[in-house]
């Protein structure tokens, strides 16, 4: 077999192992080292010390030199260097800080007050409780960036209230599932940090580029909720005065000041300091982590147990991302050395695709990968396969990254592997059926596709803010 054929076999074995349920990070490292040992195998270099032994050398000397030669393969040097590269990557330093901010905010008892206040503030809007739930999800998802945590917490807080208000089961559950995924698109998104580290795109420009698409998607969701509530009021009955009494404006403003504005100010302070160049993403993330702790103390929700849980979850998630990077970097380096990247580039070029056709093909592949894989695995492992092809089609990696982040919304919403639906089903009341949740999330997949079409048609939605803030360029 030729080296490129071995590279493709390496990729095929990895995909097979993924579907068999093997741990992805360690599978990547094992395959990278195993195939890398073959790729960098050089007997003249590895056993040159052993070959210089004289005939009267002891058994111990010959055995130790042979073992030393066995490990004198460049793949081990590569593995160590890749590990050091990941650990010393300044972009990735922001991940544990943003994660810690999210976990602390999640435990600060802010969300229940926020949802209650927004439900009152929007009571005269059709589908008011659904609008309040989506806005709460969007704000909370932006603060945490952790889909499972947002969907689970909102399912415990908002879903019972919506069911009590006689909301349709599918309509109510679809709002929570769709709103919970927004944190992987709207900055400060952890997913965008991971993409920036993989692609070399400026995280600051990436955050600016993702803002308008994120707000566009939220706007489409709100239009859908309000529109359906107007067309079919039975889906979201208007609350009665007994269910939601009138609140004086002075009291409503006070409620907003103590629930909505603190969290919103924290998010905008973090994001604004990054976009306006006042702080690096890592510095802004540290401010956010401190701000999250201050909020938890202010809401009297800071306990040692909650702090310990937040630190533990942060370390666990950060370790997973770092090991994925180590494995992916090692795997991709060996894959490229064997010529696999060149084979894929030639294969794609043989179709003679236009840039828009290539983008559609890439997004379909990422959409399908989103069924069995988490977003982190897709961004770290599979997206780098497409990145070298972007210059061939004249596609800006910033635009591609925003499209991927938008596309990955569907990976949490598309049956039968819609993880948001399973998160919600795990804590929903028994009368909520999984099929009802699936029915509720499908329209939001349509909203995501409409938003992607808008980006294809009007790419300036992505480029307007980066060019306005930082000028043209990557």
Backbone torsions as a table, in degrees:
resi	resn	phi	psi	omega
1	UNK	NA	144.1	176.9
2	UNK	-80.1	164.4	-179.9
3	UNK	-59.8	-45.3	177.8
4	UNK	-59.6	-37.0	177.6
5	UNK	-65.4	-38.6	176.7
6	UNK	-65.1	-37.3	177.5
7	UNK	-62.3	-43.5	178.5
8	UNK	-66.6	-36.6	175.7
9	UNK	-63.5	-39.3	177.8
10	UNK	-59.2	-44.7	178.8
11	UNK	-65.9	-41.1	179.5
12	UNK	-63.9	-40.8	177.9
13	UNK	-63.6	-41.0	179.5
14	UNK	-61.4	-46.3	-179.4
15	UNK	-61.9	-40.7	178.2
16	UNK	-62.2	-43.8	179.7
17	UNK	-64.2	-35.5	178.3
18	UNK	-61.5	-46.1	-178.7
19	UNK	-71.3	-21.0	175.9
20	UNK	-81.8	-8.7	174.9
21	UNK	94.3	14.6	178.6
22	UNK	-70.6	149.0	176.1
23	UNK	-58.9	124.5	-168.7
24	UNK	-68.4	-44.5	-176.9
25	UNK	-60.4	-46.3	-177.0
26	UNK	-75.3	-27.7	173.5
27	UNK	-65.0	-43.2	178.1
28	UNK	-60.7	-45.7	-179.0
29	UNK	-65.2	-42.5	-178.7
30	UNK	-64.6	-45.6	179.9
31	UNK	-67.9	-39.6	179.0
32	UNK	-61.0	-43.9	-179.7
33	UNK	-71.1	-41.7	-177.8
34	UNK	-64.2	-51.0	-179.7
35	UNK	-74.2	-29.9	176.7
36	UNK	-66.7	-32.8	176.8
37	UNK	-61.3	-40.7	176.0
38	UNK	-67.6	-45.2	-175.1
39	UNK	-63.0	-38.6	-176.2
40	UNK	-101.6	14.1	-177.9
41	UNK	-66.0	122.9	-178.4
42	UNK	-145.0	92.0	-176.0
43	UNK	-57.9	-36.7	-177.5
44	UNK	-64.9	-29.8	178.0
45	UNK	-86.7	-41.4	-171.6
46	UNK	-71.1	-41.5	-174.2
47	UNK	-112.9	25.8	-178.1
48	UNK	-66.8	-33.9	176.1
49	UNK	-66.4	-40.3	179.8
50	UNK	-66.9	-37.5	-177.1
51	UNK	-70.5	-18.0	-179.4
52	UNK	-89.3	0.2	-179.5
53	UNK	-64.3	142.4	175.2
54	UNK	-83.2	167.4	-176.1
55	UNK	-66.3	-26.0	-177.3
56	UNK	-90.5	12.4	178.8
57	UNK	-66.7	144.1	-179.0
58	UNK	-71.6	163.1	178.0
59	UNK	-62.1	-39.0	-179.7
60	UNK	-63.4	-44.2	-179.8
61	UNK	-62.2	-45.5	-178.2
62	UNK	-66.6	-40.8	-179.6
63	UNK	-67.4	-45.1	-178.7
64	UNK	-65.0	-38.7	178.2
65	UNK	-69.0	-35.1	177.8
66	UNK	-66.7	-43.0	178.3
67	UNK	-64.1	-41.5	177.9
68	UNK	-61.5	-39.7	177.4
69	UNK	-66.6	-35.9	178.9
70	UNK	-59.9	-37.9	-179.7
71	UNK	-90.6	0.7	-179.7
72	UNK	-87.4	52.3	179.6
73	UNK	-110.0	141.0	-174.6
74	UNK	-63.5	-17.3	-178.9
75	UNK	-64.2	-32.4	179.6
76	UNK	-71.8	-36.7	173.3
77	UNK	-62.8	-42.7	179.7
78	UNK	-61.9	-43.8	-178.6
79	UNK	-61.9	-43.9	178.8
80	UNK	-64.3	-44.0	-179.4
81	UNK	-63.9	-40.6	179.6
82	UNK	-66.1	-38.6	177.3
83	UNK	-62.6	-44.0	178.7
84	UNK	-64.0	-39.7	-179.9
85	UNK	-60.6	-43.1	-179.7
86	UNK	-66.4	-47.2	-175.7
87	UNK	-65.5	-32.0	-177.4
88	UNK	-93.2	5.1	-179.6
89	UNK	-72.9	115.4	-176.2
90	UNK	-67.1	-30.1	179.9
91	UNK	-63.2	-41.0	-177.8
92	UNK	-71.1	-15.5	179.7
93	UNK	-62.0	-27.6	-178.6
94	UNK	-71.1	-21.5	-174.3
95	UNK	-61.6	-54.0	-179.2
96	UNK	-61.8	-31.3	-179.5
97	UNK	-70.5	-44.2	177.2
98	UNK	-66.1	-38.5	177.5
99	UNK	-61.8	-44.3	-179.7
100	UNK	-62.7	-41.2	176.9
101	UNK	-58.4	-44.6	-178.9
102	UNK	-64.7	-44.2	-178.9
103	UNK	-67.6	-35.8	177.9
104	UNK	-68.0	-44.8	179.5
105	UNK	-62.0	-38.9	-179.9
106	UNK	-58.5	-33.4	-176.0
107	UNK	-97.3	9.6	-174.6
108	UNK	-94.4	8.3	178.6
109	UNK	56.5	35.6	179.6
110	UNK	-88.9	-36.6	-167.5
111	UNK	-65.4	-39.6	-178.6
112	UNK	-63.9	-41.0	177.2
113	UNK	-67.5	-38.7	-179.1
114	UNK	-64.0	-45.7	-179.4
115	UNK	-64.2	-43.4	179.5
116	UNK	-61.3	-41.5	-179.9
117	UNK	-66.9	-45.3	-179.6
118	UNK	-67.0	-33.4	177.1
119	UNK	-62.9	-38.9	177.3
120	UNK	-71.3	-41.8	-177.0
121	UNK	-65.9	-28.9	-177.1
122	UNK	-105.8	17.0	-170.5
123	UNK	-60.6	-25.1	-178.6
124	UNK	-90.9	-0.2	177.9
125	UNK	-90.8	138.1	175.6
126	UNK	-56.2	134.6	-177.0
127	UNK	66.8	36.9	-170.7
128	UNK	-57.0	-42.6	-177.5
129	UNK	-69.7	-32.7	174.7
130	UNK	-68.0	-40.2	176.6
131	UNK	-62.8	-44.3	179.2
132	UNK	-63.1	-40.1	179.4
133	UNK	-64.8	-41.4	-179.7
134	UNK	-66.9	-44.5	179.7
135	UNK	-63.5	-39.2	177.1
136	UNK	-64.2	-44.9	177.8
137	UNK	-58.7	-45.9	-177.2
138	UNK	-62.0	-44.9	-178.2
139	UNK	-69.1	-43.8	-178.6
140	UNK	-69.2	-40.6	178.5
141	UNK	-63.8	-36.2	177.7
142	UNK	-65.7	-37.0	-179.1
143	UNK	-72.8	-33.8	-174.6
144	UNK	-101.8	-42.6	-176.8
145	UNK	71.8	10.5	-176.7
146	UNK	-114.0	105.7	-171.2
147	UNK	-59.7	-49.6	-177.0
148	UNK	-58.5	-40.5	-178.7
149	UNK	-66.4	-42.0	-177.9
150	UNK	-67.4	-49.1	-178.0
151	UNK	-62.2	-42.6	-178.9
152	UNK	-65.0	-48.5	-177.4
153	UNK	-66.3	-42.9	178.5
154	UNK	-67.7	-31.8	175.5
155	UNK	-64.8	-33.1	178.8
156	UNK	-78.4	-32.7	-174.3
157	UNK	-94.5	-49.8	-171.2
158	UNK	-89.9	-37.8	-174.7
159	UNK	-59.9	-46.8	178.3
160	UNK	-58.5	-37.6	179.5
161	UNK	-67.0	-39.6	179.7
162	UNK	-69.2	-38.9	177.5
163	UNK	-67.4	-37.6	177.6
164	UNK	-63.8	-31.9	178.4
165	UNK	-84.0	12.7	174.8
166	UNK	69.3	30.1	176.2
167	UNK	-71.4	146.6	174.5
168	UNK	-61.0	138.2	-175.3
169	UNK	-59.0	-48.6	-178.0
170	UNK	-64.7	-41.2	-178.4
171	UNK	-63.4	-45.0	-177.3
172	UNK	-67.9	-45.5	-177.4
173	UNK	-69.5	-34.5	178.5
174	UNK	-62.3	-38.3	179.4
175	UNK	-62.4	-45.8	-176.4
176	UNK	-67.7	-43.3	-179.7
177	UNK	-63.6	-44.6	-178.8
178	UNK	-68.5	-43.2	-180.0
179	UNK	-64.4	-33.1	-177.8
180	UNK	-68.6	-20.4	-178.3
181	UNK	-89.2	-7.3	-173.1
182	UNK	-65.0	-22.2	-176.5
183	UNK	-67.3	-18.4	178.1
184	UNK	-83.7	-5.7	177.7
185	UNK	-111.9	-47.1	-173.9
186	UNK	-78.7	127.8	177.9
187	UNK	-62.4	154.5	-1.3
188	UNK	-82.0	94.7	-174.8
189	UNK	-86.2	134.1	177.2
190	UNK	-68.8	-35.2	179.2
191	UNK	-59.1	-39.5	179.4
192	UNK	-67.8	-33.1	175.8
193	UNK	-63.6	-44.6	179.9
194	UNK	-63.4	-41.7	178.3
195	UNK	-64.2	-41.4	179.1
196	UNK	-60.7	-41.4	179.4
197	UNK	-67.4	-32.1	-179.0
198	UNK	-78.3	-34.8	-171.2
199	UNK	-102.3	-18.0	-176.2
200	UNK	82.8	5.3	177.0
201	UNK	-73.8	143.9	177.6
202	UNK	-61.9	125.2	-179.6
203	UNK	-64.4	-30.6	-179.8
204	UNK	-66.5	-46.0	178.2
205	UNK	-66.3	-35.7	-179.8
206	UNK	-65.9	-42.0	176.8
207	UNK	-61.3	-44.9	179.7
208	UNK	-63.0	-39.2	-179.3
209	UNK	-68.9	-27.8	-176.6
210	UNK	-86.8	-12.0	-175.1
211	UNK	-63.2	-56.3	-177.0
212	UNK	-63.7	-44.0	174.5
213	UNK	-58.9	-37.7	178.3
214	UNK	-63.9	-45.6	178.7
215	UNK	-67.7	-33.8	176.9
216	UNK	-61.9	-43.6	179.9
217	UNK	-65.3	-42.3	176.5
218	UNK	-60.6	-41.2	178.2
219	UNK	-62.2	-41.2	177.5
220	UNK	-64.2	-41.3	177.2
221	UNK	-60.5	-45.6	-179.0
222	UNK	-64.2	-41.1	177.8
223	UNK	-61.0	-40.5	179.6
224	UNK	-65.3	-45.6	-178.5
225	UNK	-62.8	-49.1	-178.4
226	UNK	-67.4	-42.2	-179.3
227	UNK	-61.6	-47.1	179.7
228	UNK	-67.0	-33.6	178.5
229	UNK	-67.8	-32.8	177.0
230	UNK	-72.9	-44.3	-177.3
231	UNK	-70.5	-33.8	-178.6
232	UNK	-137.4	84.0	-176.4
233	UNK	-60.4	-18.8	-179.8
234	UNK	-67.6	-22.9	178.5
235	UNK	-67.3	-34.7	-176.3
236	UNK	-143.9	79.5	-177.8
237	UNK	-59.3	144.3	177.6
238	UNK	-69.3	133.4	-178.0
239	UNK	-65.9	141.9	176.3
240	UNK	-80.1	168.7	179.1
241	UNK	-65.0	-30.5	178.0
242	UNK	-68.9	-38.3	-179.6
243	UNK	-73.8	-36.6	-178.6
244	UNK	-143.4	90.5	-176.7
245	UNK	-67.1	158.6	177.4
246	UNK	-65.1	142.4	179.6
247	UNK	-122.7	129.6	178.6
248	UNK	-57.8	150.8	-178.2
249	UNK	-59.1	-38.7	-178.5
250	UNK	-62.9	-41.2	179.2
251	UNK	-70.3	-37.5	179.3
252	UNK	-64.3	-41.4	178.3
253	UNK	-63.7	-40.2	177.6
254	UNK	-63.1	-40.8	178.2
255	UNK	-63.1	-41.5	177.7
256	UNK	-65.2	-38.8	-179.2
257	UNK	-64.9	-28.8	-176.7
258	UNK	-99.9	-6.9	-178.9
259	UNK	-125.4	-52.0	-175.6
260	UNK	-79.1	-51.4	-171.0
261	UNK	-66.4	-36.9	178.7
262	UNK	-59.9	-46.3	179.5
263	UNK	-69.3	-42.3	178.7
264	UNK	-62.4	-41.5	179.2
265	UNK	-63.4	-41.0	178.9
266	UNK	-60.8	-45.8	-178.8
267	UNK	-65.5	-47.2	-177.8
268	UNK	-68.9	-30.9	176.7
269	UNK	-66.3	-44.4	178.6
270	UNK	-64.2	-50.2	-177.1
271	UNK	-68.1	-41.8	-179.3
272	UNK	-64.0	-39.4	179.7
273	UNK	-64.7	-29.9	177.4
274	UNK	-76.1	-49.9	-174.3
275	UNK	-66.0	-34.9	-177.8
276	UNK	-93.3	9.9	173.7
277	UNK	73.8	17.4	179.6
278	UNK	-78.9	-22.5	-179.2
279	UNK	-154.4	153.0	172.9
280	UNK	-73.6	162.8	177.5
281	UNK	-54.9	-38.4	179.9
282	UNK	-66.6	-43.0	178.7
283	UNK	-64.8	-41.9	179.1
284	UNK	-65.6	-37.4	178.3
285	UNK	-64.8	-37.5	177.7
286	UNK	-66.7	-37.1	175.2
287	UNK	-63.4	-41.8	178.6
288	UNK	-63.3	-40.2	178.6
289	UNK	-63.2	-43.7	177.2
290	UNK	-64.7	-41.7	178.9
291	UNK	-63.1	-37.7	176.7
292	UNK	-62.1	-39.8	177.9
293	UNK	-67.2	-38.7	177.9
294	UNK	-63.3	-42.9	177.8
295	UNK	-61.3	-43.7	-179.5
296	UNK	-61.6	-39.8	177.9
297	UNK	-67.7	-42.3	-178.6
298	UNK	-63.9	-35.0	178.6
299	UNK	-88.2	8.1	178.2
300	UNK	56.6	39.9	-179.5
301	UNK	-115.0	2.2	-177.9
302	UNK	-86.5	114.0	173.8
303	UNK	-128.1	163.0	179.9
304	UNK	-62.6	-37.7	-179.8
305	UNK	-63.1	-45.0	179.3
306	UNK	-66.8	-38.6	177.4
307	UNK	-63.8	-43.3	179.5
308	UNK	-63.6	-41.4	177.9
309	UNK	-62.5	-42.2	-179.3
310	UNK	-64.1	-43.3	179.2
311	UNK	-64.7	-43.4	-179.5
312	UNK	-62.1	-47.6	-179.5
313	UNK	-64.9	-36.4	177.9
314	UNK	-63.8	-47.4	-179.3
315	UNK	-63.5	-41.7	-178.3
316	UNK	-63.6	-46.6	-178.5
317	UNK	-68.5	-40.6	178.9
318	UNK	-62.7	-42.7	179.0
319	UNK	-61.5	-40.7	178.2
320	UNK	-60.2	-46.2	-179.1
321	UNK	-64.5	-43.6	-178.6
322	UNK	-64.2	-43.4	178.8
323	UNK	-67.1	-33.2	174.5
324	UNK	-62.7	-41.6	178.4
325	UNK	-64.3	-44.7	179.7
326	UNK	-59.1	-48.9	179.6
327	UNK	-63.8	-42.0	-178.7
328	UNK	-66.2	-44.1	179.5
329	UNK	-61.5	-43.2	179.8
330	UNK	-65.6	-47.2	-179.6
331	UNK	-59.6	-49.2	-176.1
332	UNK	-67.8	-33.5	178.1
333	UNK	-64.4	-44.4	178.4
334	UNK	-68.5	-41.1	179.3
335	UNK	-59.2	-43.8	178.9
336	UNK	-68.8	-40.9	-179.6
337	UNK	-60.8	-36.0	179.2
338	UNK	-79.2	-7.5	176.9
339	UNK	95.9	9.8	-178.6
340	UNK	-65.8	-38.2	-179.8
341	UNK	-62.9	-39.6	179.8
342	UNK	-65.9	-39.3	179.1
343	UNK	-63.0	-44.2	179.4
344	UNK	-64.3	-41.4	178.5
345	UNK	-61.7	-44.5	178.3
346	UNK	-64.5	-38.7	180.0
347	UNK	-63.5	-45.1	-179.8
348	UNK	-67.0	-40.9	-179.9
349	UNK	-65.3	-27.5	-178.7
350	UNK	-65.5	-20.4	178.4
351	UNK	-79.5	-11.0	179.3
352	UNK	53.8	52.7	-176.8
353	UNK	-83.1	151.2	168.5
354	UNK	-80.7	163.6	178.4
355	UNK	-55.3	-40.9	-178.3
356	UNK	-68.7	-36.5	177.4
357	UNK	-66.5	-39.1	177.3
358	UNK	-64.3	-43.2	179.1
359	UNK	-60.8	-43.3	-179.9
360	UNK	-64.3	-43.3	179.1
361	UNK	-61.5	-44.9	-179.5
362	UNK	-63.3	-41.0	-178.7
363	UNK	-69.9	-33.5	175.7
364	UNK	-64.8	-42.6	178.9
365	UNK	-62.7	-44.7	179.7
366	UNK	-65.5	-37.4	176.6
367	UNK	-59.7	-44.6	179.8
368	UNK	-69.1	-36.9	178.0
369	UNK	-65.7	-25.6	-178.9
370	UNK	-67.6	-14.9	177.6
371	UNK	-70.6	-54.7	-177.1
372	UNK	-89.2	-15.5	-169.9
373	UNK	-116.2	154.7	172.2
374	UNK	-77.8	160.6	-179.5
375	UNK	-61.3	-36.6	-177.9
376	UNK	-62.1	-39.4	179.9
377	UNK	-69.4	-37.6	178.6
378	UNK	-65.9	-45.2	-176.3
379	UNK	-68.0	-41.5	-173.4
380	UNK	-81.2	-32.3	-172.2
381	UNK	-101.6	-50.8	-169.2
382	UNK	-94.5	-35.0	179.5
383	UNK	-60.0	-39.3	176.9
384	UNK	-59.0	-19.4	175.4
385	UNK	-68.6	-33.7	-179.2
386	UNK	-82.8	-26.4	-172.5
387	UNK	-58.0	-43.5	178.7
388	UNK	-65.7	-17.2	-179.7
389	UNK	-84.4	-17.3	-175.8
390	UNK	-60.8	-44.5	178.9
391	UNK	-61.8	-29.4	179.5
392	UNK	-63.8	-28.4	-179.0
393	UNK	-108.2	5.4	178.2
394	UNK	66.5	35.7	-177.3
395	UNK	-102.6	130.2	178.3
396	UNK	-71.1	128.1	179.4
397	UNK	-63.2	-24.1	175.7
398	UNK	-65.3	-46.6	178.5
399	UNK	-62.3	-41.8	179.7
400	UNK	-63.1	-40.7	-179.4
401	UNK	-64.1	-41.3	178.9
402	UNK	-66.3	-40.6	177.1
403	UNK	-60.7	-41.7	179.4
404	UNK	-63.7	-44.6	179.5
405	UNK	-61.5	-38.5	177.5
406	UNK	-68.2	-42.5	-179.6
407	UNK	-62.3	-38.7	-176.3
408	UNK	-68.4	-11.8	170.5
409	UNK	-58.1	-39.4	-176.1
410	UNK	-69.8	-25.6	-178.7
411	UNK	-64.1	-24.6	177.7
412	UNK	-92.1	-7.3	-171.6
413	UNK	-118.2	-13.1	-172.2
414	UNK	-93.7	117.9	174.7
415	UNK	-63.4	153.4	6.5
416	UNK	-91.9	1.7	-175.3
417	UNK	-109.0	31.4	-177.7
418	UNK	-73.7	99.6	-174.1
419	UNK	-64.2	-33.2	177.7
420	UNK	-59.3	-40.3	-179.9
421	UNK	-63.7	-40.3	179.9
422	UNK	-70.7	-37.0	175.1
423	UNK	-58.0	-46.1	-176.4
424	UNK	-70.8	-40.1	-179.9
425	UNK	-61.4	-31.7	-178.0
426	UNK	-64.5	-24.5	-177.6
427	UNK	-121.8	0.3	-178.2
428	UNK	-75.8	157.5	175.0
429	UNK	-59.9	155.2	-175.6
430	UNK	-58.6	-28.9	-177.4
431	UNK	-71.8	-12.8	177.8
432	UNK	-82.3	118.3	-179.7
433	UNK	-92.0	150.2	179.4
434	UNK	-62.7	-36.2	178.6
435	UNK	-63.5	-33.4	177.3
436	UNK	-67.4	-38.9	177.6
437	UNK	-65.5	-44.8	177.6
438	UNK	-57.0	-44.1	179.1
439	UNK	-61.5	-36.8	-177.9
440	UNK	-72.5	-31.2	-176.0
441	UNK	-85.1	-20.7	-175.4
442	UNK	-59.1	-42.1	177.8
443	UNK	-58.9	-30.7	-179.4
444	UNK	-73.6	-28.7	170.7
445	UNK	-61.1	-39.3	176.0
446	UNK	-62.8	-38.9	177.6
447	UNK	-63.1	-38.8	178.4
448	UNK	-64.0	-43.6	179.5
449	UNK	-63.5	-41.0	176.9
450	UNK	-61.3	-41.6	179.1
451	UNK	-64.5	-39.0	177.6
452	UNK	-65.1	-39.7	177.1
453	UNK	-62.3	-39.2	177.4
454	UNK	-61.9	-39.6	178.7
455	UNK	-68.3	-40.4	176.4
456	UNK	-60.5	-41.2	-176.1
457	UNK	-77.8	-39.1	-178.0
458	UNK	-125.9	76.6	-177.7
459	UNK	-62.0	-16.6	179.1
460	UNK	-66.3	-14.7	173.6
461	UNK	-58.3	-35.1	178.8
462	UNK	-81.7	-41.5	-168.9
463	UNK	-88.6	-14.0	-173.9
464	UNK	-59.3	-53.4	-176.6
465	UNK	-69.3	-44.0	176.9
466	UNK	-58.2	-40.2	-179.8
467	UNK	-72.5	-34.5	179.0
468	UNK	-68.8	-39.8	-178.2
469	UNK	-80.0	-41.9	-167.3
470	UNK	-125.4	-0.5	-180.0
471	UNK	83.3	171.2	-179.5
472	UNK	-67.0	158.0	178.7
473	UNK	123.1	173.7	-175.8
474	UNK	-78.5	NA	NA
